[in-house]
Amino acid sequence: MMKFVEIFTDGACSGNPGPGGWGAVLRFGAAEKELCGGEKETTNNRMELTAVIKALSALKEPCRVRLTTDSKYVCDAILQGWVYSWQKNGWRKADKKPALNVDLWEELLPLLKTHKVEFCWVKGHAGHPENERCDTLAVNFYKNSFH
């Protein structure tokens, strides 16, 4: 039986593009782990995606995951199936324009095959405790690293 892990993620950017950070909280039973990182020149969507990738990559075996994020970009691309269409169409969107962040989507898609992931969207900056915690991790990382 696969282990059940809760993951919470967020990305943040000062300017878009600009210095950015990402944060994640992984919870397995009573155990919790915080992860964070960032880049000097990035976008909010890249940080949102990176948080999801880094959190799923931290799992040591295939797991059932409930992943909570405030990123409509990440949730909609997966739950609406857009990313699979972009991939099938040579990383072009429905309007024939190139899809963005292809390098990160190519990193994420195999992880979604390894783990059974349920995506849950929450409104950002609305008092969701773990979402606020991830935002703090992300913001503190880029403020302490790049300012």
Secondary structure by P-SEA (a helix, b strand, c coil): cbbbbbbbbcccccccccccbbbbbbbcccbbbbbbcccccccaaaaaaaaaaaaaaacccccccccccccaaaaaaaaaaaaaaaaaacccccccccccaaaaaaaaaaaaaacbbbbbbbbccccaaaaaaaaaaaaaaaaaccc
